[in-house]
Amino acid sequence: MAQMGSPNKMNFITRLSALCLRKKNNMQQRYQSSRRPAVPLGSRILTDPSKVFEHNMWDHMQWSQEEEEHAKEKAAENSLVKVHLEDQDKYEREASKYWNEFYKTHKNNFFKDRNWLFLEFPEILPEKMREQLKIEGRPSELTKINITNSFSQEKEMFEEGEKYWKKNTGDDSTSEKGYNKKQPKCIADRPWGKSNEEEVNVLESFPGSDATYRILEVGCGAGNSVFPILKVLCNTPGTFLYCCDFASGAVELVKSHSSYNSAWCSAFVHDVCDDALPYPFPDEILDVILLVFVLSTIHPDRMQQVVNRLVKLLKPGGILLFRDYGRYDTAQLRFKKGHCLSENFYVRGDGTRVYFFTKEEVQSMFTLAGLTEIQNLVDRRLQVNRKKKVKMQRVWVQGKFQKPLLLSLNNPEETTKRHPYG
């Protein structure tokens, strides 16, 4: 008969079991009242304030009433002095010029690749691919990207140009140098959908016409979402990625990248605020629209029309994935007086603009456009500069909204709801 273990060994096993059970219970309590799923590679919760500088990022922060009031006061203070109306008109008219100058200066070295996308938005993948990964119970290429450091994706996610934005929230010097390359046409000579017969005749002429699963990234920039997506999907038959930006310099950077391949991807210049400008493909063919840190760059008065137009591109059952700046994020509170264009809408020192959303605003925009809410949450995290001992409260809004499978032409409110992405 096997010998029993020593008392010390048994005590150690007992303590270890109790510790594991305690951690499990804490995690269950942490998420049971939240609509946010557990972070796939773990989460870091600050329970002891004295240890705040031990890590770069703390997840799911709860603000005290004092912190909330302080943030409101800071935002009210930096909004007292508004940008002159004639300058506001200039920033609106010349928006693409300022972003072109941005990409001319920084090229593709500014933002890090968004490898975290698949962790927050697994819906980017075709449903069969997601289901297969669940069945096999193995990490895919998308999670292997950062598997060596379970929190590296958070660092990438929230340090995008931190020094740059800090500088440009108070720098009054605005570059006036344009990037005046002629913007290429983003479509053929005639728009899609003039008549059913015409659409049938040209259906095979657009990029990705043979695909069965199509994604559009709006505001692709230099491709920091494009290339992580292509890395995962490029060998998946039937998939195709569209990406657009109204800065021609950004689109040129995407097309010049070594990983760009027109067999899997089509990058094109497009101004989403121009309703008269058709897309290079018909309506209702997209499975996924990715709208990440893009809507905030658009004037608040034009956001709804942009969302309405994008919804027309989705298939019934298609999903729109949204992530952007939240109200009272550190980036908003850093602005100095004289940078406020309108309520919660600011211009940076380089002429680019940014809006800070509430969860309610996001819900209103997408539901008014006819989408059904799958997820809509405020993501609050504490970002820490351990060297300088600086704490920054970061706030984002994240949402997933689905186009109903059936929509009554007589009564848009009568929909058949199904949530394969939930």
ABEGO torsion letter per residue (X at the ends): XBBBBBAAAAAAAAAAAAAAAAAAAAAAAAAAABABBBBAAEBBBBABAAAAAABABBBGBBBBAAAAAAAAAAAAAAAABBBBAAAAAAAAAAAAAAAAAAAAAAEAAABBBBAAAAAABAAABBAAAAAAAAAAGBBBAAAAAAAABAAAAAAAAAABGAAAAAAAAABABBBABBBABBBBBABBABBBGABAAAAAAAAAABBGAABABBBBBBGAEAGAAAAAAAAAAAABBGBBBBBBBABAAAAAAAAABAABBAAABBBBBBBAABAABBBABBBGABABBBBBGAAAABBAAAAAAAAAAAAAABBBGBBBBBBBBBBGBAAAAABBBGABABBGBBBBAAGBBBBBBBAAAAAAAAAAAGBBBABBBBBBBBBBBAAAGBBBBBBBBBBBBBBBABBBAABAABBBBBBAAX
